[in-house]
C-alpha cells in the first residue's frame, strides 16, 4: 500500500516562492529511528517525511547524523529501533537481496564523486547500466550521452577522471547517479571542495533535475548558500535530532539559539553538547555498492 501521509503545509518565504509540500505525499519516511555506535547516540527518535518530487535539504554541522541518515535510506545502515519506509513499503527489515529493487530507484552523488580512476567517463557512467540492465552497447552509449547532456557536460566520454576539473568530476558523478533514471537522488555534500562558481553550477543542476526529471532530491549539506538556493523544504539536524524544519526563511528566523548559531556561523562552546562529533566509520559505500 502506498503511503498517503501528507507533509504539513509551509507558508511562502519572503521571496514569494512556496515549498509546495502541502499536497506532496511522502516518498521516504523515518519513524522513530534510533542509531548508535557503541555509546555514541547518532540518531535519536528521528521522525521525518521526504515529500515526493521536491528538494529536501538536510543541513546541520559536521557529525550531526546527516550522512548516517542517508545510509539508512539505501540500506547501508539499519536502525537499532524505529522504521524506514520507501513509497509506503517498510524497507529497514528487507534482506540484502530484496533491497536491490529499492536501490535501483535511488541515485547517489558521492561527496567526492567516487569515480573509477582507471575508467574513462563513458565507462564510469555506463557501469550501473552494465551491472543492472540488459541494454545493448549502443543503447548504453545513448543513455550516457543523454545523462552527460543533462549535466551540461557533453563530449567528454573518452576523458579520464584525472583530466577533469573538480566540478566536472562532480558532474560526471551526477550523470552516473541519474543514468538509471531514478525516482530519488541523494546528494551527499555536493558542493564540498568546489569554489563558489562551480558550487553554484551544481546547485543549478539540482534545480534543473528536479524540474526536468521530476525527481525527489535529498541534499545533505552544511553549505548555507546551497541550502538557500535549492531547498523547497529544510530539515535541520542537531545531535541526531530535528532542531527545526520549514522553508529556509523559517529556519533562518527560528528562535532556537543553537539553530541561530549555525545559520549565522557563530561558535558557542555550549553547542558542542548538542552536536558531538560522530566517530569515524569506514562504512561509506564504494561506487559499485550503489547503482
BALOBA-1460 file (C-alpha; in Angstrom, 3 decimals):
// residues 291
<rec num="1" residu="x" x="0.000" y="0.000" z="0.000"/>
<rec num="2" residu="x" x="1.346" y="3.402" z="-0.905"/>
<rec num="3" residu="x" x="1.834" y="5.879" z="1.884"/>
<rec num="4" residu="x" x="-0.733" y="8.659" z="1.836"/>
<rec num="5" residu="x" x="0.563" y="10.682" z="4.759"/>
<rec num="6" residu="x" x="0.773" y="14.357" z="3.859"/>
<rec num="7" residu="x" x="3.508" y="16.673" z="4.976"/>
<rec num="8" residu="x" x="2.474" y="19.856" z="6.780"/>
<rec num="9" residu="x" x="1.825" y="22.950" z="4.715"/>
<rec num="10" residu="x" x="4.578" y="25.533" z="4.787"/>
<rec num="11" residu="x" x="3.992" y="29.214" z="4.299"/>
<rec num="12" residu="x" x="5.643" y="31.013" z="1.353"/>
<rec num="13" residu="x" x="9.039" y="32.509" z="2.071"/>
<rec num="14" residu="x" x="9.756" y="36.205" z="1.745"/>
<rec num="15" residu="x" x="10.754" y="35.778" z="-1.894"/>
<rec num="16" residu="x" x="7.210" y="34.668" z="-2.671"/>
<rec num="17" residu="x" x="8.092" y="31.044" z="-3.521"/>
<rec num="18" residu="x" x="6.268" y="28.224" z="-1.760"/>
<rec num="19" residu="x" x="7.804" y="24.966" z="-0.581"/>
<rec num="20" residu="x" x="4.757" y="23.264" z="-2.129"/>
<rec num="21" residu="x" x="4.719" y="20.377" z="0.289"/>
<rec num="22" residu="x" x="1.054" y="20.604" z="1.246"/>
<rec num="23" residu="x" x="-0.085" y="18.194" z="-1.476"/>
<rec num="24" residu="x" x="3.046" y="16.064" z="-1.818"/>
<rec num="25" residu="x" x="2.850" y="12.556" z="-0.347"/>
<rec num="26" residu="x" x="5.960" y="11.337" z="1.437"/>
<rec num="27" residu="x" x="8.110" y="9.027" z="-0.674"/>
<rec num="28" residu="x" x="10.523" y="8.394" z="2.224"/>
<rec num="29" residu="x" x="9.599" y="8.313" z="5.890"/>
<rec num="30" residu="x" x="11.608" y="7.912" z="9.073"/>
<rec num="31" residu="x" x="9.524" y="6.896" z="12.078"/>
<rec num="32" residu="x" x="11.189" y="6.990" z="15.495"/>
<rec num="33" residu="x" x="14.608" y="5.955" z="14.155"/>
<rec num="34" residu="x" x="17.420" y="5.427" z="16.650"/>
<rec num="35" residu="x" x="21.025" y="4.616" z="15.721"/>
<rec num="36" residu="x" x="24.075" y="4.370" z="17.933"/>
<rec num="37" residu="x" x="27.686" y="3.301" z="17.502"/>
<rec num="38" residu="x" x="28.907" y="1.931" z="20.809"/>
<rec num="39" residu="x" x="27.939" y="4.507" z="23.426"/>
<rec num="40" residu="x" x="27.511" y="7.256" z="20.832"/>
<rec num="41" residu="x" x="23.881" y="8.087" z="20.014"/>
<rec num="42" residu="x" x="23.829" y="9.365" z="16.429"/>
<rec num="43" residu="x" x="20.122" y="9.416" z="15.548"/>
<rec num="44" residu="x" x="17.628" y="9.789" z="18.378"/>
<rec num="45" residu="x" x="13.942" y="9.223" z="17.704"/>
<rec num="46" residu="x" x="14.221" y="10.690" z="14.197"/>
<rec num="47" residu="x" x="10.824" y="11.078" z="12.514"/>
<rec num="48" residu="x" x="10.501" y="12.972" z="9.253"/>
<rec num="49" residu="x" x="8.874" y="12.831" z="5.825"/>
<rec num="50" residu="x" x="10.545" y="13.467" z="2.465"/>
<rec num="51" residu="x" x="7.906" y="14.907" z="0.075"/>
<rec num="52" residu="x" x="7.703" y="13.423" z="-3.416"/>
<rec num="53" residu="x" x="9.021" y="15.462" z="-6.335"/>
<rec num="54" residu="x" x="10.573" y="18.220" z="-4.229"/>
<rec num="55" residu="x" x="14.041" y="19.058" z="-2.920"/>
<rec num="56" residu="x" x="14.547" y="18.498" z="0.784"/>
<rec num="57" residu="x" x="17.748" y="19.884" z="2.252"/>
<rec num="58" residu="x" x="19.011" y="18.229" z="5.404"/>
<rec num="59" residu="x" x="21.550" y="20.508" z="6.983"/>
<rec num="60" residu="x" x="23.474" y="20.810" z="10.195"/>
<rec num="61" residu="x" x="27.045" y="20.786" z="11.479"/>
<rec num="62" residu="x" x="29.538" y="18.027" z="10.789"/>
<rec num="63" residu="x" x="28.787" y="14.981" z="12.919"/>
<rec num="64" residu="x" x="25.082" y="15.664" z="13.439"/>
<rec num="65" residu="x" x="23.884" y="12.482" z="11.701"/>
<rec num="66" residu="x" x="23.189" y="13.698" z="8.144"/>
<rec num="67" residu="x" x="25.212" y="11.073" z="6.276"/>
<rec num="68" residu="x" x="24.098" y="8.348" z="8.685"/>
<rec num="69" residu="x" x="20.522" y="9.263" z="7.801"/>
<rec num="70" residu="x" x="21.316" y="8.867" z="4.076"/>
<rec num="71" residu="x" x="22.828" y="5.439" z="4.637"/>
<rec num="72" residu="x" x="19.587" y="4.249" z="6.203"/>
<rec num="73" residu="x" x="17.727" y="5.164" z="3.009"/>
<rec num="74" residu="x" x="19.929" y="2.914" z="0.856"/>
<rec num="75" residu="x" x="20.206" y="0.124" z="3.411"/>
<rec num="76" residu="x" x="23.904" y="0.530" z="4.187"/>
<rec num="77" residu="x" x="22.900" y="1.003" z="7.811"/>
<rec num="78" residu="x" x="19.871" y="-0.382" z="9.629"/>
<rec num="79" residu="x" x="18.215" y="1.336" z="12.617"/>
<rec num="80" residu="x" x="18.591" y="-0.021" z="16.121"/>
<rec num="81" residu="x" x="14.946" y="0.920" z="16.611"/>
<rec num="82" residu="x" x="12.282" y="2.608" z="14.515"/>
<rec num="83" residu="x" x="11.123" y="2.222" z="10.926"/>
<rec num="84" residu="x" x="12.156" y="3.446" z="7.462"/>
<rec num="85" residu="x" x="9.701" y="3.485" z="4.537"/>
<rec num="86" residu="x" x="10.122" y="3.924" z="0.784"/>
<rec num="87" residu="x" x="6.946" y="4.656" z="-1.166"/>
<rec num="88" residu="x" x="4.839" y="3.174" z="1.627"/>
<rec num="89" residu="x" x="6.895" y="-0.026" z="1.980"/>
<rec num="90" residu="x" x="8.880" y="-0.674" z="5.119"/>
<rec num="91" residu="x" x="12.472" y="-1.229" z="3.993"/>
<rec num="92" residu="x" x="14.597" y="-1.389" z="7.136"/>
<rec num="93" residu="x" x="13.806" y="-5.101" z="7.538"/>
<rec num="94" residu="x" x="14.414" y="-6.095" z="3.922"/>
<rec num="95" residu="x" x="17.081" y="-8.696" z="3.268"/>
<rec num="96" residu="x" x="20.080" y="-7.547" z="1.263"/>
<rec num="97" residu="x" x="18.934" y="-9.229" z="-1.963"/>
<rec num="98" residu="x" x="15.481" y="-7.669" z="-1.546"/>
<rec num="99" residu="x" x="16.940" y="-4.205" z="-1.154"/>
<rec num="100" residu="x" x="18.273" y="-4.251" z="-4.715"/>
<rec num="101" residu="x" x="14.934" y="-3.173" z="-6.234"/>
<rec num="102" residu="x" x="14.836" y="-0.202" z="-3.831"/>
<rec num="103" residu="x" x="18.390" y="0.871" z="-4.639"/>
<rec num="104" residu="x" x="17.661" y="0.756" z="-8.356"/>
<rec num="105" residu="x" x="15.192" y="3.592" z="-7.783"/>
<rec num="106" residu="x" x="17.768" y="5.746" z="-5.991"/>
<rec num="107" residu="x" x="20.747" y="7.628" z="-7.414"/>
<rec num="108" residu="x" x="23.571" y="8.800" z="-5.166"/>
<rec num="109" residu="x" x="26.085" y="11.560" z="-5.778"/>
<rec num="110" residu="x" x="29.033" y="10.767" z="-3.540"/>
<rec num="111" residu="x" x="30.753" y="13.567" z="-1.662"/>
<rec num="112" residu="x" x="33.982" y="13.280" z="-3.658"/>
<rec num="113" residu="x" x="32.328" y="11.897" z="-6.844"/>
<rec num="114" residu="x" x="33.958" y="8.446" z="-6.290"/>
<rec num="115" residu="x" x="34.811" y="7.829" z="-9.945"/>
<rec num="116" residu="x" x="36.896" y="4.859" z="-11.041"/>
<rec num="117" residu="x" x="40.297" y="6.355" z="-11.919"/>
<rec num="118" residu="x" x="41.123" y="3.622" z="-14.452"/>
<rec num="119" residu="x" x="37.867" y="4.082" z="-16.385"/>
<rec num="120" residu="x" x="37.039" y="6.890" z="-18.763"/>
<rec num="121" residu="x" x="33.879" y="8.958" z="-18.389"/>
<rec num="122" residu="x" x="31.850" y="6.693" z="-20.672"/>
<rec num="123" residu="x" x="32.813" y="3.597" z="-18.701"/>
<rec num="124" residu="x" x="32.157" y="5.265" z="-15.337"/>
<rec num="125" residu="x" x="28.648" y="6.349" z="-16.259"/>
<rec num="126" residu="x" x="27.942" y="3.119" z="-18.131"/>
<rec num="127" residu="x" x="28.899" y="0.973" z="-15.134"/>
<rec num="128" residu="x" x="25.428" y="0.779" z="-13.492"/>
<rec num="129" residu="x" x="23.848" y="0.081" z="-16.880"/>
<rec num="130" residu="x" x="26.200" y="-2.860" z="-17.419"/>
<rec num="131" residu="x" x="25.524" y="-4.182" z="-13.920"/>
<rec num="132" residu="x" x="21.768" y="-3.709" z="-13.757"/>
<rec num="133" residu="x" x="20.275" y="-3.664" z="-17.273"/>
<rec num="134" residu="x" x="20.188" y="-5.725" z="-20.456"/>
<rec num="135" residu="x" x="20.686" y="-2.722" z="-22.744"/>
<rec num="136" residu="x" x="22.899" y="-3.177" z="-25.792"/>
<rec num="137" residu="x" x="26.216" y="-1.334" z="-26.043"/>
<rec num="138" residu="x" x="24.668" y="1.184" z="-28.434"/>
<rec num="139" residu="x" x="21.718" y="1.756" z="-26.099"/>
<rec num="140" residu="x" x="24.084" y="2.244" z="-23.183"/>
<rec num="141" residu="x" x="26.096" y="4.826" z="-25.118"/>
<rec num="142" residu="x" x="22.884" y="6.706" z="-25.911"/>
<rec num="143" residu="x" x="21.945" y="6.724" z="-22.228"/>
<rec num="144" residu="x" x="25.405" y="8.011" z="-21.299"/>
<rec num="145" residu="x" x="25.189" y="10.822" z="-23.839"/>
<rec num="146" residu="x" x="21.737" y="11.721" z="-22.569"/>
<rec num="147" residu="x" x="22.991" y="11.863" z="-18.964"/>
<rec num="148" residu="x" x="26.011" y="13.985" z="-19.908"/>
<rec num="149" residu="x" x="23.825" y="16.428" z="-21.797"/>
<rec num="150" residu="x" x="21.564" y="16.649" z="-18.750"/>
<rec num="151" residu="x" x="24.524" y="17.768" z="-16.604"/>
<rec num="152" residu="x" x="25.851" y="20.130" z="-19.312"/>
<rec num="153" residu="x" x="28.964" y="18.084" z="-19.990"/>
<rec num="154" residu="x" x="28.543" y="16.630" z="-23.473"/>
<rec num="155" residu="x" x="31.542" y="15.339" z="-25.419"/>
<rec num="156" residu="x" x="33.851" y="14.175" z="-22.616"/>
<rec num="157" residu="x" x="33.152" y="10.448" z="-22.874"/>
<rec num="158" residu="x" x="36.770" y="9.474" z="-23.603"/>
<rec num="159" residu="x" x="38.418" y="11.549" z="-20.879"/>
<rec num="160" residu="x" x="39.788" y="10.028" z="-17.688"/>
<rec num="161" residu="x" x="38.795" y="11.480" z="-14.283"/>
<rec num="162" residu="x" x="42.321" y="12.886" z="-13.856"/>
<rec num="163" residu="x" x="41.758" y="15.025" z="-16.956"/>
<rec num="164" residu="x" x="38.695" y="16.695" z="-15.447"/>
<rec num="165" residu="x" x="38.334" y="19.576" z="-13.022"/>
<rec num="166" residu="x" x="36.747" y="19.015" z="-9.625"/>
<rec num="167" residu="x" x="33.469" y="20.477" z="-10.813"/>
<rec num="168" residu="x" x="33.490" y="18.297" z="-13.933"/>
<rec num="169" residu="x" x="34.120" y="15.175" z="-11.837"/>
<rec num="170" residu="x" x="31.098" y="16.056" z="-9.700"/>
<rec num="171" residu="x" x="29.011" y="16.417" z="-12.859"/>
<rec num="172" residu="x" x="30.169" y="13.031" z="-14.142"/>
<rec num="173" residu="x" x="29.278" y="11.544" z="-10.754"/>
<rec num="174" residu="x" x="25.851" y="13.109" z="-11.054"/>
<rec num="175" residu="x" x="25.430" y="11.764" z="-14.589"/>
<rec num="176" residu="x" x="26.179" y="8.286" z="-13.251"/>
<rec num="177" residu="x" x="23.642" y="8.840" z="-10.453"/>
<rec num="178" residu="x" x="20.835" y="9.624" z="-12.925"/>
<rec num="179" residu="x" x="21.687" y="7.268" z="-15.786"/>
<rec num="180" residu="x" x="19.242" y="4.637" z="-14.483"/>
<rec num="181" residu="x" x="16.544" y="7.338" z="-14.344"/>
<rec num="182" residu="x" x="15.932" y="7.060" z="-10.604"/>
<rec num="183" residu="x" x="12.940" y="8.399" z="-8.718"/>
<rec num="184" residu="x" x="15.117" y="9.758" z="-5.893"/>
<rec num="185" residu="x" x="18.570" y="11.351" z="-5.998"/>
<rec num="186" residu="x" x="20.658" y="11.673" z="-2.848"/>
<rec num="187" residu="x" x="23.358" y="14.344" z="-2.732"/>
<rec num="188" residu="x" x="25.998" y="13.925" z="-0.024"/>
<rec num="189" residu="x" x="27.678" y="17.319" z="0.461"/>
<rec num="190" residu="x" x="27.538" y="18.054" z="-3.299"/>
<rec num="191" residu="x" x="29.462" y="21.359" z="-3.159"/>
<rec num="192" residu="x" x="32.295" y="20.194" z="-0.896"/>
<rec num="193" residu="x" x="35.707" y="21.080" z="-2.340"/>
<rec num="194" residu="x" x="34.341" y="23.366" z="-5.051"/>
<rec num="195" residu="x" x="34.837" y="27.101" z="-5.494"/>
<rec num="196" residu="x" x="31.731" y="29.339" z="-5.358"/>
<rec num="197" residu="x" x="31.246" y="29.363" z="-9.140"/>
<rec num="198" residu="x" x="31.433" y="25.569" z="-9.519"/>
<rec num="199" residu="x" x="29.274" y="25.176" z="-6.416"/>
<rec num="200" residu="x" x="26.612" y="27.343" z="-7.994"/>
<rec num="201" residu="x" x="26.816" y="25.200" z="-11.119"/>
<rec num="202" residu="x" x="25.991" y="22.114" z="-9.044"/>
<rec num="203" residu="x" x="23.138" y="23.985" z="-7.366"/>
<rec num="204" residu="x" x="21.716" y="24.877" z="-10.764"/>
<rec num="205" residu="x" x="21.889" y="21.225" z="-11.814"/>
<rec num="206" residu="x" x="19.997" y="20.121" z="-8.702"/>
<rec num="207" residu="x" x="17.237" y="22.572" z="-9.595"/>
<rec num="208" residu="x" x="17.306" y="21.531" z="-13.266"/>
<rec num="209" residu="x" x="16.979" y="17.819" z="-12.499"/>
<rec num="210" residu="x" x="14.089" y="18.425" z="-10.153"/>
<rec num="211" residu="x" x="12.250" y="20.337" z="-12.884"/>
<rec num="212" residu="x" x="13.109" y="18.236" z="-15.921"/>
<rec num="213" residu="x" x="13.165" y="14.728" z="-14.430"/>
<rec num="214" residu="x" x="10.668" y="15.321" z="-11.614"/>
<rec num="215" residu="x" x="12.987" y="13.546" z="-9.203"/>
<rec num="216" residu="x" x="12.768" y="13.749" z="-5.451"/>
<rec num="217" residu="x" x="16.038" y="15.192" z="-4.182"/>
<rec num="218" residu="x" x="17.600" y="14.934" z="-0.736"/>
<rec num="219" residu="x" x="20.563" y="17.249" z="-0.339"/>
<rec num="220" residu="x" x="22.754" y="16.763" z="2.718"/>
<rec num="221" residu="x" x="24.884" y="19.848" z="3.271"/>
<rec num="222" residu="x" x="26.249" y="22.406" z="5.678"/>
<rec num="223" residu="x" x="26.614" y="24.893" z="2.796"/>
<rec num="224" residu="x" x="24.100" y="27.622" z="3.654"/>
<rec num="225" residu="x" x="24.312" y="29.285" z="0.229"/>
<rec num="226" residu="x" x="23.468" y="26.000" z="-1.454"/>
<rec num="227" residu="x" x="20.684" y="25.231" z="1.014"/>
<rec num="228" residu="x" x="19.010" y="28.579" z="0.463"/>
<rec num="229" residu="x" x="19.142" y="28.210" z="-3.329"/>
<rec num="230" residu="x" x="17.937" y="24.651" z="-3.869"/>
<rec num="231" residu="x" x="15.616" y="23.876" z="-0.961"/>
<rec num="232" residu="x" x="11.867" y="23.504" z="-1.175"/>
<rec num="233" residu="x" x="11.887" y="22.116" z="2.353"/>
<rec num="234" residu="x" x="14.627" y="22.208" z="5.001"/>
<rec num="235" residu="x" x="15.239" y="19.893" z="7.946"/>
<rec num="236" residu="x" x="17.969" y="20.905" z="10.374"/>
<rec num="237" residu="x" x="19.612" y="18.222" z="12.488"/>
<rec num="238" residu="x" x="21.486" y="18.873" z="15.700"/>
<rec num="239" residu="x" x="22.851" y="15.957" z="17.671"/>
<rec num="240" residu="x" x="20.797" y="13.433" z="15.707"/>
<rec num="241" residu="x" x="17.501" y="15.195" z="16.391"/>
<rec num="242" residu="x" x="15.370" y="17.580" z="14.333"/>
<rec num="243" residu="x" x="16.009" y="21.073" z="15.681"/>
<rec num="244" residu="x" x="13.922" y="22.913" z="13.075"/>
<rec num="245" residu="x" x="12.090" y="22.372" z="9.783"/>
<rec num="246" residu="x" x="10.298" y="24.532" z="7.233"/>
<rec num="247" residu="x" x="11.373" y="26.811" z="4.418"/>
<rec num="248" residu="x" x="14.880" y="28.206" z="4.506"/>
<rec num="249" residu="x" x="13.491" y="31.545" z="5.670"/>
<rec num="250" residu="x" x="11.657" y="29.827" z="8.500"/>
<rec num="251" residu="x" x="14.865" y="28.109" z="9.569"/>
<rec num="252" residu="x" x="16.740" y="31.398" z="9.414"/>
<rec num="253" residu="x" x="14.190" y="33.076" z="11.694"/>
<rec num="254" residu="x" x="13.925" y="30.158" z="14.132"/>
<rec num="255" residu="x" x="14.360" y="31.307" z="17.727"/>
<rec num="256" residu="x" x="16.362" y="28.298" z="18.942"/>
<rec num="257" residu="x" x="19.821" y="29.672" z="19.861"/>
<rec num="258" residu="x" x="21.609" y="26.574" z="18.523"/>
<rec num="259" residu="x" x="19.866" y="26.996" z="15.164"/>
<rec num="260" residu="x" x="20.732" y="30.690" z="15.124"/>
<rec num="261" residu="x" x="24.388" y="29.958" z="15.865"/>
<rec num="262" residu="x" x="24.537" y="27.572" z="12.912"/>
<rec num="263" residu="x" x="22.847" y="29.800" z="10.334"/>
<rec num="264" residu="x" x="24.923" y="32.801" z="11.441"/>
<rec num="265" residu="x" x="28.179" y="30.863" z="11.691"/>
<rec num="266" residu="x" x="28.633" y="31.810" z="15.334"/>
<rec num="267" residu="x" x="30.705" y="29.496" z="17.548"/>
<rec num="268" residu="x" x="29.456" y="28.843" z="21.051"/>
<rec num="269" residu="x" x="31.108" y="26.190" z="23.219"/>
<rec num="270" residu="x" x="27.700" y="25.192" z="24.583"/>
<rec num="271" residu="x" x="26.742" y="23.959" z="21.115"/>
<rec num="272" residu="x" x="29.259" y="21.129" z="21.431"/>
<rec num="273" residu="x" x="26.915" y="19.398" z="23.885"/>
<rec num="274" residu="x" x="24.153" y="19.090" z="21.273"/>
<rec num="275" residu="x" x="26.320" y="18.298" z="18.245"/>
<rec num="276" residu="x" x="29.043" y="15.843" z="19.336"/>
<rec num="277" residu="x" x="31.263" y="14.506" z="16.562"/>
<rec num="278" residu="x" x="30.371" y="11.071" z="15.237"/>
<rec num="279" residu="x" x="33.275" y="8.606" z="15.424"/>
<rec num="280" residu="x" x="34.843" y="7.804" z="12.058"/>
<rec num="281" residu="x" x="33.453" y="4.659" z="10.478"/>
<rec num="282" residu="x" x="34.770" y="3.064" z="7.339"/>
<rec num="283" residu="x" x="31.352" y="2.105" z="6.023"/>
<rec num="284" residu="x" x="30.995" y="4.571" z="3.162"/>
<rec num="285" residu="x" x="29.783" y="2.748" z="0.062"/>
<rec num="286" residu="x" x="32.135" y="2.020" z="-2.781"/>
<rec num="287" residu="x" x="30.790" y="3.133" z="-6.158"/>
<rec num="288" residu="x" x="29.890" y="-0.431" z="-7.067"/>
<rec num="289" residu="x" x="27.689" y="-0.660" z="-3.959"/>
<rec num="290" residu="x" x="25.136" y="1.669" z="-5.494"/>
<rec num="291" residu="x" x="23.635" y="1.587" z="-8.989"/>
